Amino acid sequence: MMMGEKGMNSKIIKSLICLGVPGIVLLCPTPAGLKLWAWQLFAVYLGAVLGLILRPVKEPIVLITAMGVVSLCFKQTKVAL
């Protein structure tokens, strides 16, 4: 295995973790007393925090992606900012 392949595999694994953990959170039932959109927003921000910690890509890409997901999918632009 070449050195470049090892680095690429590491980025893929980190990316899958950053996408998989929020996906698992979304599959869990919403806790009592919490609105559905708040639970979904928590999952997106959890993915953003994992992205900042694991760094599969640069930090601005992680944050802009999280803001874009919230703005486009949840139509909560004010909450995203």
Contacts in CASP RR format, 6 or more apart in sequence:
PFRMAT RR
TARGET T0000
AUTHOR 0000-0000-0000
METHOD contacts of the structure
MODEL  1
MMMGEKGMNSKIIKSLICLGVPGIVLLCPTPAGLKLWAWQLFAVYLGAVL
GLILRPVKEPIVLITAMGVVSLCFKQTKVAL
11 56 0 8 1.000
11 57 0 8 1.000
12 56 0 8 1.000
14 51 0 8 1.000
14 54 0 8 1.000
14 55 0 8 1.000
14 56 0 8 1.000
15 56 0 8 1.000
15 57 0 8 1.000
17 50 0 8 1.000
17 54 0 8 1.000
18 47 0 8 1.000
18 50 0 8 1.000
18 51 0 8 1.000
18 54 0 8 1.000
18 56 0 8 1.000
18 62 0 8 1.000
19 47 0 8 1.000
21 46 0 8 1.000
21 47 0 8 1.000
21 50 0 8 1.000
22 43 0 8 1.000
22 44 0 8 1.000
22 46 0 8 1.000
22 47 0 8 1.000
22 50 0 8 1.000
23 43 0 8 1.000
25 39 0 8 1.000
25 42 0 8 1.000
25 43 0 8 1.000
25 46 0 8 1.000
26 39 0 8 1.000
26 40 0 8 1.000
26 43 0 8 1.000
30 36 0 8 1.000
30 39 0 8 1.000
31 39 0 8 1.000
37 74 0 8 1.000
37 76 0 8 1.000
40 74 0 8 1.000
41 70 0 8 1.000
41 74 0 8 1.000
41 76 0 8 1.000
41 79 0 8 1.000
44 66 0 8 1.000
44 69 0 8 1.000
44 70 0 8 1.000
44 74 0 8 1.000
45 66 0 8 1.000
47 66 0 8 1.000
48 62 0 8 1.000
48 63 0 8 1.000
48 65 0 8 1.000
48 66 0 8 1.000
51 57 0 8 1.000
51 62 0 8 1.000
52 59 0 8 1.000
52 62 0 8 1.000
52 63 0 8 1.000
66 80 0 8 1.000
67 80 0 8 1.000
67 81 0 8 1.000
68 80 0 8 1.000
70 76 0 8 1.000
70 77 0 8 1.000
70 79 0 8 1.000
70 80 0 8 1.000
71 77 0 8 1.000
71 80 0 8 1.000
END
